[in-house]
Amino acid sequence: MNINTELLHAGVVRDANGATFTPIYQNSAFAQDTAEQMEKIFENKAMGYCYTRVANPTVTAFENRITKLEGGMASIACSSGMAAIMNAVLGLVRSGEEIISSASLYGGTIDLFRDLEEYGITTRYVKNNDWEAIEAAFNEKTRAVFAETIGNPCLDVTDVERLAEIAHAHQVPLILDNTTATVYLFQGLVHGADIVINSSSKYINGNSNSISGVLTYSGSFRFDLEKYGGLSSYKQYGPMAYIAKLRNSFFRDSGACLAPMNAYLNQLGLETLGLRMQRQCENAFELAGWIDQNYTDITVNYPGLVSSPWHEIADRQFTKGYGGILTLRLGSKERAFRFMNALQIPYIVSNIGDTKTLVIHPASTIALHSTQEEREAAGVYEDLVRVSVGIEDVEDLKEDFAQAIAQL
Ligand SMILES: *Cc1c(COP(=O)(O)O)cnc(C)c1O
């Protein structure tokens, strides 16, 4: 089936009462009929629910839909995108071991990887798609390769198949943060990634009404259990060892669970993800091209423009569009602020992927905790404004942008 049909129907299990949409199990605890049954569930010998920190039916329904959409084996929904990244990484990497990551990352992920240094996990940053540098960064301690499909906010596009090939040649899995592209544009697992992360707070939810994240595992990466020592006690789960480990250790024990209400809202968002993404990609494409043509003193960065260094990879990898985010370089921080303050329609907020157009000055906000070097590697400059394009009528956006630019 095609994506819009899948978004509505894939992985949906009809509720016992025939409800046409997943009910909200707003419950912390689930009773069992006998002590024996409770014991079985705790021993993983029977399916069932006990406690929402471990599992909840509304959350399971969300996980199953994401798993189907991504073409994976299993998913774990988390309290935030950051919790999903932390779990994905800590399920594999232990103290004394290393991650190789594209330097073009979301600021929060850079902050997390810096936090992990304190626990003995080192991240080696490499320029995205710089194959020689990536190859050179591997050593016997490397346990994961990490990248974003479309870097936020650099908007560089990772050649996922090539990166996965290199990672696999070193018997290391590729973790791909697909938040900005979404499954509408790109199925990471189908193109070689082993674990896909979505901050579902963004496009999946779509209306900025809940923070959440989800990780999905392909089930096809063969972990060497000597190298990935943490998985060895989950050997009996076969291809599910990685997910079983998270569910029975760090995910459960860190309390990173998703609230049932938020899982419900995300499923509501999923139904229209395709429609929204289609419109957001069209609007972003139109807006980027129009600014690029009409305002020579503003540099537009958008993978859909031929001038983007990543246009060719984007063209090859994505068939439905180039994403809903563009960035503008306005010449100075002062001009960037003046432009943002003059806009009437967009909100000045720190997230992306809303139905409404959103703008932010990354250097003074989401990349505030990064060093100058980290910022430039992540495509953040003093004069840069990130625009997450919404589903408004593009003529209105153009008119608003035109009047704001005129005030410069
Ligand atoms: C927002 C975002 C995250 C973090 O997600 P939260 O839900 O805010 O924790 C991770 N990666 C990318 C690319 C993001 O845009």
Ligand as a Chemical Component Dictionary entry (heavy atoms), coordinates in Angstrom:
data_LIG
# 
_chem_comp.id                   LIG 
_chem_comp.type                 NON-POLYMER 
_chem_comp.pdbx_formal_charge   0 
_chem_comp.three_letter_code    LIG 
# 
loop_
_chem_comp_atom.comp_id 
_chem_comp_atom.atom_id 
_chem_comp_atom.alt_atom_id 
_chem_comp_atom.type_symbol 
_chem_comp_atom.charge 
_chem_comp_atom.model_Cartn_x 
_chem_comp_atom.model_Cartn_y 
_chem_comp_atom.model_Cartn_z 
_chem_comp_atom.pdbx_ordinal 
LIG C1 C1 C 0 13.657 17.861 18.342 1  
LIG C2 C2 C 0 14.660 16.909 17.858 2  
LIG C3 C3 C 0 15.190 15.937 18.721 3  
LIG C4 C4 C 0 14.789 15.844 20.175 4  
LIG O1 O1 O 0 13.458 15.531 20.338 5  
LIG P1 P1 P 0 12.582 15.959 21.638 6  
LIG O2 O2 O 0 11.296 15.305 21.386 7  
LIG O3 O3 O 0 12.543 17.450 21.659 8  
LIG O4 O4 O 0 13.299 15.421 22.832 9  
LIG C5 C5 C 0 16.096 15.063 18.204 10 
LIG N1 N1 N 0 16.505 15.137 16.919 11 
LIG C6 C6 C 0 16.031 16.055 16.074 12 
LIG C7 C7 C 0 16.519 16.080 14.668 13 
LIG C8 C8 C 0 15.091 16.986 16.511 14 
LIG O5 O5 O 0 14.633 17.919 15.661 15 
# 
loop_
_chem_comp_bond.comp_id 
_chem_comp_bond.atom_id_1 
_chem_comp_bond.atom_id_2 
_chem_comp_bond.value_order 
_chem_comp_bond.pdbx_ordinal 
LIG C1 C2 SING 1  
LIG C2 C3 SING 2  
LIG C2 C8 DOUB 3  
LIG C3 C4 SING 4  
LIG C3 C5 DOUB 5  
LIG C4 O1 SING 6  
LIG O1 P1 SING 7  
LIG P1 O2 DOUB 8  
LIG P1 O3 SING 9  
LIG P1 O4 SING 10 
LIG C5 N1 SING 11 
LIG N1 C6 DOUB 12 
LIG C6 C7 SING 13 
LIG C6 C8 SING 14 
LIG C8 O5 SING 15 
# 
